């Protein structure tokens, strides 16, 4: 019973650390895109295509860097 309590505690800590790492990774990867949104970079002809390409790049980078995380 004591081992299960310890295991569950470590599992919870691991999940929280994993979630924080993934959130930090997403924030850093999406920072340039967020700046482009603020500056209206995508609000022009062809902007939607640029937005989709940038979003796809962020997703690819995220998946390649976060594929071993629990959360």
PDB file of N, CA, C and O in Angstrom:
ATOM      1  N   UNK A   1       0.827  -1.197   0.000  1.00  0.00           N
ATOM      2  CA  UNK A   1       0.000   0.000   0.000  1.00  0.00           C
ATOM      3  C   UNK A   1       0.873   1.263   0.000  1.00  0.00           C
ATOM      4  O   UNK A   1       0.597   2.219  -0.725  1.00  0.00           O
ATOM      5  N   UNK A   2       1.912   1.253   0.810  1.00  0.00           N
ATOM      6  CA  UNK A   2       2.821   2.397   0.895  1.00  0.00           C
ATOM      7  C   UNK A   2       3.549   2.608  -0.440  1.00  0.00           C
ATOM      8  O   UNK A   2       3.738   3.742  -0.880  1.00  0.00           O
ATOM      9  N   UNK A   3       3.951   1.508  -1.074  1.00  0.00           N
ATOM     10  CA  UNK A   3       4.634   1.602  -2.372  1.00  0.00           C
ATOM     11  C   UNK A   3       3.693   2.190  -3.419  1.00  0.00           C
ATOM     12  O   UNK A   3       4.108   3.015  -4.232  1.00  0.00           O
ATOM     13  N   UNK A   4       2.431   1.771  -3.404  1.00  0.00           N
ATOM     14  CA  UNK A   4       1.455   2.323  -4.354  1.00  0.00           C
ATOM     15  C   UNK A   4       1.252   3.817  -4.139  1.00  0.00           C
ATOM     16  O   UNK A   4       1.114   4.565  -5.106  1.00  0.00           O
ATOM     17  N   UNK A   5       1.233   4.260  -2.890  1.00  0.00           N
ATOM     18  CA  UNK A   5       1.099   5.689  -2.597  1.00  0.00           C
ATOM     19  C   UNK A   5       2.293   6.462  -3.146  1.00  0.00           C
ATOM     20  O   UNK A   5       2.134   7.511  -3.770  1.00  0.00           O
ATOM     21  N   UNK A   6       3.497   5.927  -2.905  1.00  0.00           N
ATOM     22  CA  UNK A   6       4.703   6.583  -3.425  1.00  0.00           C
ATOM     23  C   UNK A   6       4.683   6.616  -4.951  1.00  0.00           C
ATOM     24  O   UNK A   6       4.985   7.639  -5.566  1.00  0.00           O
ATOM     25  N   UNK A   7       4.323   5.486  -5.550  1.00  0.00           N
ATOM     26  CA  UNK A   7       4.266   5.410  -7.007  1.00  0.00           C
ATOM     27  C   UNK A   7       3.290   6.430  -7.565  1.00  0.00           C
ATOM     28  O   UNK A   7       3.614   7.140  -8.517  1.00  0.00           O
ATOM     29  N   UNK A   8       2.113   6.511  -6.991  1.00  0.00           N
ATOM     30  CA  UNK A   8       1.105   7.470  -7.457  1.00  0.00           C
ATOM     31  C   UNK A   8       1.589   8.908  -7.287  1.00  0.00           C
ATOM     32  O   UNK A   8       1.311   9.758  -8.134  1.00  0.00           O
ATOM     33  N   UNK A   9       2.307   9.187  -6.207  1.00  0.00           N
ATOM     34  CA  UNK A   9       2.873  10.519  -6.006  1.00  0.00           C
ATOM     35  C   UNK A   9       3.893  10.863  -7.078  1.00  0.00           C
ATOM     36  O   UNK A   9       3.877  11.960  -7.636  1.00  0.00           O
ATOM     37  N   UNK A  10       4.789   9.907  -7.364  1.00  0.00           N
ATOM     38  CA  UNK A  10       5.791  10.129  -8.417  1.00  0.00           C
ATOM     39  C   UNK A  10       5.140  10.246  -9.788  1.00  0.00           C
ATOM     40  O   UNK A  10       5.568  11.048 -10.618  1.00  0.00           O
ATOM     41  N   UNK A  11       4.119   9.456 -10.021  1.00  0.00           N
ATOM     42  CA  UNK A  11       3.396   9.519 -11.291  1.00  0.00           C
ATOM     43  C   UNK A  11       2.770  10.896 -11.485  1.00  0.00           C
ATOM     44  O   UNK A  11       2.840  11.471 -12.571  1.00  0.00           O
ATOM     45  N   UNK A  12       2.166  11.413 -10.439  1.00  0.00           N
ATOM     46  CA  UNK A  12       1.543  12.741 -10.493  1.00  0.00           C
ATOM     47  C   UNK A  12       2.594  13.819 -10.751  1.00  0.00           C
ATOM     48  O   UNK A  12       2.383  14.711 -11.572  1.00  0.00           O
ATOM     49  N   UNK A  13       3.718  13.738 -10.053  1.00  0.00           N
ATOM     50  CA  UNK A  13       4.801  14.706 -10.250  1.00  0.00           C
ATOM     51  C   UNK A  13       5.335  14.644 -11.676  1.00  0.00           C
ATOM     52  O   UNK A  13       5.606  15.676 -12.291  1.00  0.00           O
ATOM     53  N   UNK A  14       5.483  13.428 -12.197  1.00  0.00           N
ATOM     54  CA  UNK A  14       5.967  13.244 -13.560  1.00  0.00           C
ATOM     55  C   UNK A  14       5.001  13.852 -14.572  1.00  0.00           C
ATOM     56  O   UNK A  14       5.426  14.511 -15.520  1.00  0.00           O
ATOM     57  N   UNK A  15       3.708  13.634 -14.374  1.00  0.00           N
ATOM     58  CA  UNK A  15       2.709  14.193 -15.288  1.00  0.00           C
ATOM     59  C   UNK A  15       2.718  15.716 -15.251  1.00  0.00           C
ATOM     60  O   UNK A  15       2.607  16.362 -16.293  1.00  0.00           O
ATOM     61  N   UNK A  16       2.849  16.291 -14.065  1.00  0.00           N
ATOM     62  CA  UNK A  16       2.885  17.751 -13.949  1.00  0.00           C
ATOM     63  C   UNK A  16       4.126  18.334 -14.612  1.00  0.00           C
ATOM     64  O   UNK A  16       4.049  19.356 -15.294  1.00  0.00           O
ATOM     65  N   UNK A  17       5.279  17.677 -14.409  1.00  0.00           N
ATOM     66  CA  UNK A  17       6.512  18.145 -15.043  1.00  0.00           C
ATOM     67  C   UNK A  17       6.427  18.023 -16.553  1.00  0.00           C
ATOM     68  O   UNK A  17       6.896  18.900 -17.277  1.00  0.00           O
ATOM     69  N   UNK A  18       5.835  16.946 -17.026  1.00  0.00           N
ATOM     70  CA  UNK A  18       5.671  16.737 -18.457  1.00  0.00           C
ATOM     71  C   UNK A  18       4.762  17.808 -19.056  1.00  0.00           C
ATOM     72  O   UNK A  18       5.058  18.364 -20.114  1.00  0.00           O
ATOM     73  N   UNK A  19       3.667  18.090 -18.379  1.00  0.00           N
ATOM     74  CA  UNK A  19       2.736  19.114 -18.860  1.00  0.00           C
ATOM     75  C   UNK A  19       3.414  20.481 -18.923  1.00  0.00           C
ATOM     76  O   UNK A  19       3.257  21.213 -19.901  1.00  0.00           O
ATOM     77  N   UNK A  20       4.171  20.822 -17.875  1.00  0.00           N
ATOM     78  CA  UNK A  20       4.882  22.115 -17.870  1.00  0.00           C
ATOM     79  C   UNK A  20       5.893  22.190 -19.010  1.00  0.00           C
ATOM     80  O   UNK A  20       6.007  23.220 -19.674  1.00  0.00           O
ATOM     81  N   UNK A  21       6.627  21.097 -19.239  1.00  0.00           N
ATOM     82  CA  UNK A  21       7.618  21.095 -20.314  1.00  0.00           C
ATOM     83  C   UNK A  21       6.944  21.282 -21.663  1.00  0.00           C
ATOM     84  O   UNK A  21       7.422  22.055 -22.493  1.00  0.00           O
ATOM     85  N   UNK A  22       5.841  20.586 -21.890  1.00  0.00           N
ATOM     86  CA  UNK A  22       5.127  20.707 -23.167  1.00  0.00           C
ATOM     87  C   UNK A  22       4.554  22.107 -23.357  1.00  0.00           C
ATOM     88  O   UNK A  22       4.606  22.655 -24.458  1.00  0.00           O
ATOM     89  N   UNK A  23       4.011  22.685 -22.296  1.00  0.00           N
ATOM     90  CA  UNK A  23       3.478  24.043 -22.392  1.00  0.00           C
ATOM     91  C   UNK A  23       4.600  25.038 -22.690  1.00  0.00           C
ATOM     92  O   UNK A  23       4.431  25.939 -23.512  1.00  0.00           O
ATOM     93  N   UNK A  24       5.737  24.877 -22.028  1.00  0.00           N
ATOM     94  CA  UNK A  24       6.877  25.761 -22.286  1.00  0.00           C
ATOM     95  C   UNK A  24       7.378  25.611 -23.717  1.00  0.00           C
ATOM     96  O   UNK A  24       7.713  26.598 -24.373  1.00  0.00           O
ATOM     97  N   UNK A  25       7.427  24.374 -24.196  1.00  0.00           N
ATOM     98  CA  UNK A  25       7.861  24.123 -25.563  1.00  0.00           C
ATOM     99  C   UNK A  25       6.909  24.766 -26.565  1.00  0.00           C
ATOM    100  O   UNK A  25       7.350  25.400 -27.524  1.00  0.00           O
ATOM    101  N   UNK A  26       5.602  24.607 -26.347  1.00  0.00           N
ATOM    102  CA  UNK A  26       4.625  25.233 -27.235  1.00  0.00           C
ATOM    103  C   UNK A  26       4.742  26.752 -27.219  1.00  0.00           C
ATOM    104  O   UNK A  26       4.642  27.399 -28.262  1.00  0.00           O
ATOM    105  N   UNK A  27       4.953  27.318 -26.039  1.00  0.00           N
ATOM    106  CA  UNK A  27       5.092  28.777 -25.939  1.00  0.00           C
ATOM    107  C   UNK A  27       6.296  29.268 -26.719  1.00  0.00           C
ATOM    108  O   UNK A  27       6.211  30.263 -27.439  1.00  0.00           O
ATOM    109  N   UNK A  28       7.417  28.572 -26.580  1.00  0.00           N
ATOM    110  CA  UNK A  28       8.621  29.027 -27.279  1.00  0.00           C
ATOM    111  C   UNK A  28       8.505  28.827 -28.784  1.00  0.00           C
ATOM    112  O   UNK A  28       8.967  29.668 -29.554  1.00  0.00           O
ATOM    113  N   UNK A  29       7.896  27.728 -29.215  1.00  0.00           N
ATOM    114  CA  UNK A  29       7.746  27.478 -30.653  1.00  0.00           C
ATOM    115  C   UNK A  29       6.752  28.428 -31.300  1.00  0.00           C
ATOM    116  O   UNK A  29       6.917  28.802 -32.461  1.00  0.00           O
ATOM    117  N   UNK A  30       5.725  28.821 -30.564  1.00  0.00           N
ATOM    118  CA  UNK A  30       4.687  29.663 -31.155  1.00  0.00           C
ATOM    119  C   UNK A  30       4.940  31.158 -30.979  1.00  0.00           C
ATOM    120  O   UNK A  30       4.179  31.970 -31.505  1.00  0.00           O
ATOM    121  N   UNK A  31       5.980  31.538 -30.260  1.00  0.00           N
ATOM    122  CA  UNK A  31       6.253  32.962 -30.019  1.00  0.00           C
ATOM    123  C   UNK A  31       6.402  33.770 -31.315  1.00  0.00           C
ATOM    124  O   UNK A  31       5.792  34.833 -31.434  1.00  0.00           O
ATOM    125  N   UNK A  32       7.192  33.301 -32.288  1.00  0.00           N
ATOM    126  CA  UNK A  32       7.291  34.091 -33.538  1.00  0.00           C
ATOM    127  C   UNK A  32       5.949  34.244 -34.256  1.00  0.00           C
ATOM    128  O   UNK A  32       5.652  35.297 -34.820  1.00  0.00           O
ATOM    129  N   UNK A  33       5.146  33.182 -34.227  1.00  0.00           N
ATOM    130  CA  UNK A  33       3.846  33.254 -34.884  1.00  0.00           C
ATOM    131  C   UNK A  33       2.926  34.236 -34.160  1.00  0.00           C
ATOM    132  O   UNK A  33       2.189  34.988 -34.798  1.00  0.00           O
ATOM    133  N   UNK A  34       2.971  34.227 -32.854  1.00  0.00           N
ATOM    134  CA  UNK A  34       2.142  35.156 -32.085  1.00  0.00           C
ATOM    135  C   UNK A  34       2.550  36.603 -32.381  1.00  0.00           C
ATOM    136  O   UNK A  34       1.698  37.486 -32.471  1.00  0.00           O
ATOM    137  N   UNK A  35       3.833  36.834 -32.529  1.00  0.00           N
ATOM    138  CA  UNK A  35       4.295  38.181 -32.872  1.00  0.00           C
ATOM    139  C   UNK A  35       3.799  38.581 -34.260  1.00  0.00           C
ATOM    140  O   UNK A  35       3.385  39.720 -34.474  1.00  0.00           O
ATOM    141  N   UNK A  36       3.843  37.636 -35.202  1.00  0.00           N
ATOM    142  CA  UNK A  36       3.314  37.915 -36.545  1.00  0.00           C
ATOM    143  C   UNK A  36       1.820  38.230 -36.502  1.00  0.00           C
ATOM    144  O   UNK A  36       1.344  39.100 -37.230  1.00  0.00           O
ATOM    145  N   UNK A  37       1.092  37.527 -35.656  1.00  0.00           N
ATOM    146  CA  UNK A  37      -0.343  37.806 -35.521  1.00  0.00           C
ATOM    147  C   UNK A  37      -0.573  39.217 -34.988  1.00  0.00           C
ATOM    148  O   UNK A  37      -1.434  39.945 -35.484  1.00  0.00           O
ATOM    149  N   UNK A  38       0.204  39.596 -33.973  1.00  0.00           N
ATOM    150  CA  UNK A  38       0.054  40.935 -33.393  1.00  0.00           C
ATOM    151  C   UNK A  38       0.360  42.028 -34.405  1.00  0.00           C
ATOM    152  O   UNK A  38      -0.273  43.084 -34.400  1.00  0.00           O
ATOM    153  N   UNK A  39       1.324  41.772 -35.266  1.00  0.00           N
ATOM    154  CA  UNK A  39       1.729  42.779 -36.246  1.00  0.00           C
ATOM    155  C   UNK A  39       0.873  42.748 -37.516  1.00  0.00           C
ATOM    156  O   UNK A  39       1.068  43.564 -38.416  1.00  0.00           O
ATOM    157  N   UNK A  40      -0.060  41.821 -37.587  1.00  0.00           N
ATOM    158  CA  UNK A  40      -0.937  41.756 -38.757  1.00  0.00           C
ATOM    159  C   UNK A  40      -0.288  41.146 -39.979  1.00  0.00           C
ATOM    160  O   UNK A  40      -0.740  41.374 -41.101  1.00  0.00           O
ATOM    161  N   UNK A  41       0.760  40.379 -39.780  1.00  0.00           N
ATOM    162  CA  UNK A  41       1.512  39.783 -40.883  1.00  0.00           C
ATOM    163  C   UNK A  41       0.634  38.900 -41.762  1.00  0.00           C
ATOM    164  O   UNK A  41       0.827  38.839 -42.976  1.00  0.00           O
ATOM    165  N   UNK A  42      -0.320  38.224 -41.156  1.00  0.00           N
ATOM    166  CA  UNK A  42      -1.161  37.296 -41.914  1.00  0.00           C
ATOM    167  C   UNK A  42      -2.396  37.966 -42.511  1.00  0.00           C
ATOM    168  O   UNK A  42      -3.155  37.321 -43.234  1.00  0.00           O
ATOM    169  N   UNK A  43      -2.605  39.238 -42.222  1.00  0.00           N
ATOM    170  CA  UNK A  43      -3.784  39.962 -42.707  1.00  0.00           C
ATOM    171  C   UNK A  43      -3.474  40.623 -44.042  1.00  0.00           C
ATOM    172  O   UNK A  43      -3.514  41.847 -44.175  1.00  0.00           O
ATOM    173  N   UNK A  44      -3.168  39.799 -45.009  1.00  0.00           N
ATOM    174  CA  UNK A  44      -2.879  40.287 -46.357  1.00  0.00           C
ATOM    175  C   UNK A  44      -3.210  39.170 -47.329  1.00  0.00           C
ATOM    176  O   UNK A  44      -3.418  38.032 -46.909  1.00  0.00           O
ATOM    177  N   UNK A  45      -3.264  39.469 -48.608  1.00  0.00           N
ATOM    178  CA  UNK A  45      -3.524  38.400 -49.572  1.00  0.00           C
ATOM    179  C   UNK A  45      -2.471  37.299 -49.443  1.00  0.00           C
ATOM    180  O   UNK A  45      -1.270  37.569 -49.436  1.00  0.00           O
ATOM    181  N   UNK A  46      -2.934  36.073 -49.343  1.00  0.00           N
ATOM    182  CA  UNK A  46      -2.027  34.938 -49.175  1.00  0.00           C
ATOM    183  C   UNK A  46      -1.627  34.705 -47.731  1.00  0.00           C
ATOM    184  O   UNK A  46      -0.884  33.769 -47.436  1.00  0.00           O
ATOM    185  N   UNK A  47      -2.108  35.538 -46.836  1.00  0.00           N
ATOM    186  CA  UNK A  47      -1.745  35.436 -45.429  1.00  0.00           C
ATOM    187  C   UNK A  47      -2.230  34.158 -44.776  1.00  0.00           C
ATOM    188  O   UNK A  47      -1.560  33.602 -43.906  1.00  0.00           O
ATOM    189  N   UNK A  48      -3.393  33.693 -45.196  1.00  0.00           N
ATOM    190  CA  UNK A  48      -3.926  32.461 -44.614  1.00  0.00           C
ATOM    191  C   UNK A  48      -3.014  31.275 -44.933  1.00  0.00           C
ATOM    192  O   UNK A  48      -2.778  30.419 -44.080  1.00  0.00           O
ATOM    193  N   UNK A  49      -2.508  31.231 -46.154  1.00  0.00           N
ATOM    194  CA  UNK A  49      -1.594  30.150 -46.537  1.00  0.00           C
ATOM    195  C   UNK A  49      -0.311  30.212 -45.713  1.00  0.00           C
ATOM    196  O   UNK A  49       0.205  29.182 -45.280  1.00  0.00           O
ATOM    197  N   UNK A  50       0.198  31.419 -45.499  1.00  0.00           N
ATOM    198  CA  UNK A  50       1.398  31.581 -44.661  1.00  0.00           C
ATOM    199  C   UNK A  50       1.114  31.134 -43.227  1.00  0.00           C
ATOM    200  O   UNK A  50       1.937  30.473 -42.594  1.00  0.00           O
ATOM    201  N   UNK A  51      -0.061  31.505 -42.730  1.00  0.00           N
ATOM    202  CA  UNK A  51      -0.459  31.104 -41.384  1.00  0.00           C
ATOM    203  C   UNK A  51      -0.499  29.579 -41.263  1.00  0.00           C
ATOM    204  O   UNK A  51       0.037  29.016 -40.309  1.00  0.00           O
ATOM    205  N   UNK A  52      -1.126  28.922 -42.216  1.00  0.00           N
ATOM    206  CA  UNK A  52      -1.231  27.460 -42.187  1.00  0.00           C
ATOM    207  C   UNK A  52       0.138  26.800 -42.255  1.00  0.00           C
ATOM    208  O   UNK A  52       0.385  25.811 -41.566  1.00  0.00           O
ATOM    209  N   UNK A  53       1.024  27.338 -43.078  1.00  0.00           N
ATOM    210  CA  UNK A  53       2.377  26.790 -43.184  1.00  0.00           C
ATOM    211  C   UNK A  53       3.126  26.954 -41.870  1.00  0.00           C
ATOM    212  O   UNK A  53       3.770  26.016 -41.399  1.00  0.00           O
ATOM    213  N   UNK A  54       3.046  28.136 -41.278  1.00  0.00           N
ATOM    214  CA  UNK A  54       3.723  28.374 -40.000  1.00  0.00           C
ATOM    215  C   UNK A  54       3.166  27.467 -38.902  1.00  0.00           C
ATOM    216  O   UNK A  54       3.915  26.932 -38.085  1.00  0.00           O
ATOM    217  N   UNK A  55       1.849  27.304 -38.896  1.00  0.00           N
ATOM    218  CA  UNK A  55       1.214  26.436 -37.899  1.00  0.00           C
ATOM    219  C   UNK A  55       1.666  24.990 -38.081  1.00  0.00           C
ATOM    220  O   UNK A  55       1.957  24.298 -37.106  1.00  0.00           O
ATOM    221  N   UNK A  56       1.723  24.542 -39.317  1.00  0.00           N
ATOM    222  CA  UNK A  56       2.175  23.182 -39.607  1.00  0.00           C
ATOM    223  C   UNK A  56       3.623  22.981 -39.161  1.00  0.00           C
ATOM    224  O   UNK A  56       3.967  21.926 -38.628  1.00  0.00           O
ATOM    225  N   UNK A  57       4.466  23.983 -39.376  1.00  0.00           N
ATOM    226  CA  UNK A  57       5.861  23.905 -38.943  1.00  0.00           C
ATOM    227  C   UNK A  57       5.961  23.791 -37.422  1.00  0.00           C
ATOM    228  O   UNK A  57       6.774  23.029 -36.899  1.00  0.00           O
ATOM    229  N   UNK A  58       5.131  24.552 -36.723  1.00  0.00           N
ATOM    230  CA  UNK A  58       5.130  24.503 -35.256  1.00  0.00           C
ATOM    231  C   UNK A  58       4.718  23.111 -34.780  1.00  0.00           C
ATOM    232  O   UNK A  58       5.334  22.556 -33.870  1.00  0.00           O
ATOM    233  N   UNK A  59       3.686  22.552 -35.391  1.00  0.00           N
ATOM    234  CA  UNK A  59       3.208  21.225 -34.999  1.00  0.00           C
ATOM    235  C   UNK A  59       4.287  20.173 -35.255  1.00  0.00           C
ATOM    236  O   UNK A  59       4.496  19.295 -34.417  1.00  0.00           O
ATOM    237  N   UNK A  60       4.968  20.245 -36.383  1.00  0.00           N
ATOM    238  CA  UNK A  60       6.039  19.287 -36.692  1.00  0.00           C
ATOM    239  C   UNK A  60       7.176  19.395 -35.685  1.00  0.00           C
ATOM    240  O   UNK A  60       7.666  18.383 -35.182  1.00  0.00           O
ATOM    241  N   UNK A  61       7.591  20.615 -35.392  1.00  0.00           N
ATOM    242  CA  UNK A  61       8.676  20.805 -34.422  1.00  0.00           C
ATOM    243  C   UNK A  61       8.258  20.305 -33.048  1.00  0.00           C
ATOM    244  O   UNK A  61       9.045  19.664 -32.351  1.00  0.00           O
ATOM    245  N   UNK A  62       7.024  20.598 -32.657  1.00  0.00           N
ATOM    246  CA  UNK A  62       6.533  20.148 -31.359  1.00  0.00           C
ATOM    247  C   UNK A  62       6.525  18.623 -31.286  1.00  0.00           C
ATOM    248  O   UNK A  62       7.004  18.039 -30.314  1.00  0.00           O
ATOM    249  N   UNK A  63       5.985  17.994 -32.306  1.00  0.00           N
ATOM    250  CA  UNK A  63       5.912  16.529 -32.299  1.00  0.00           C
ATOM    251  C   UNK A  63       7.293  15.884 -32.292  1.00  0.00           C
ATOM    252  O   UNK A  63       7.476  14.827 -31.688  1.00  0.00           O
ATOM    253  N   UNK A  64       8.251  16.496 -32.944  1.00  0.00           N
ATOM    254  CA  UNK A  64       9.594  15.915 -32.963  1.00  0.00           C
ATOM    255  C   UNK A  64      10.317  16.104 -31.628  1.00  0.00           C
ATOM    256  O   UNK A  64      11.187  15.306 -31.279  1.00  0.00           O
ATOM    257  N   UNK A  65       9.969  17.142 -30.889  1.00  0.00           N
ATOM    258  CA  UNK A  65      10.659  17.422 -29.623  1.00  0.00           C
ATOM    259  C   UNK A  65       9.927  16.896 -28.396  1.00  0.00           C
ATOM    260  O   UNK A  65      10.553  16.702 -27.354  1.00  0.00           O
ATOM    261  N   UNK A  66       8.640  16.664 -28.485  1.00  0.00           N
ATOM    262  CA  UNK A  66       7.854  16.289 -27.313  1.00  0.00           C
ATOM    263  C   UNK A  66       7.297  14.875 -27.399  1.00  0.00           C
ATOM    264  O   UNK A  66       6.379  14.538 -26.652  1.00  0.00           O
ATOM    265  N   UNK A  67       7.814  14.055 -28.271  1.00  0.00           N
ATOM    266  CA  UNK A  67       7.207  12.743 -28.473  1.00  0.00           C
ATOM    267  C   UNK A  67       7.438  11.760 -27.334  1.00  0.00           C
ATOM    268  O   UNK A  67       6.838  10.686 -27.334  1.00  0.00           O
ATOM    269  N   UNK A  68       8.277  12.085 -26.373  1.00  0.00           N
ATOM    270  CA  UNK A  68       8.539  11.158 -25.286  1.00  0.00           C
ATOM    271  C   UNK A  68       7.896  11.607 -23.973  1.00  0.00           C
ATOM    272  O   UNK A  68       8.140  11.014 -22.923  1.00  0.00           O
ATOM    273  N   UNK A  69       7.102  12.623 -24.036  1.00  0.00           N
ATOM    274  CA  UNK A  69       6.472  13.150 -22.827  1.00  0.00           C
ATOM    275  C   UNK A  69       5.200  12.379 -22.493  1.00  0.00           C
ATOM    276  O   UNK A  69       4.551  11.810 -23.371  1.00  0.00           O
ATOM    277  N   UNK A  70       4.858  12.371 -21.211  1.00  0.00           N
ATOM    278  CA  UNK A  70       3.671  11.687 -20.733  1.00  0.00           C
ATOM    279  C   UNK A  70       2.418  12.465 -21.100  1.00  0.00           C
ATOM    280  O   UNK A  70       1.410  11.879 -21.493  1.00  0.00           O
ATOM    281  N   UNK A  71       2.481  13.785 -20.973  1.00  0.00           N
ATOM    282  CA  UNK A  71       1.316  14.636 -21.236  1.00  0.00           C
ATOM    283  C   UNK A  71       1.516  15.391 -22.525  1.00  0.00           C
ATOM    284  O   UNK A  71       0.647  16.164 -22.929  1.00  0.00           O
TER     285      UNK A  71
END
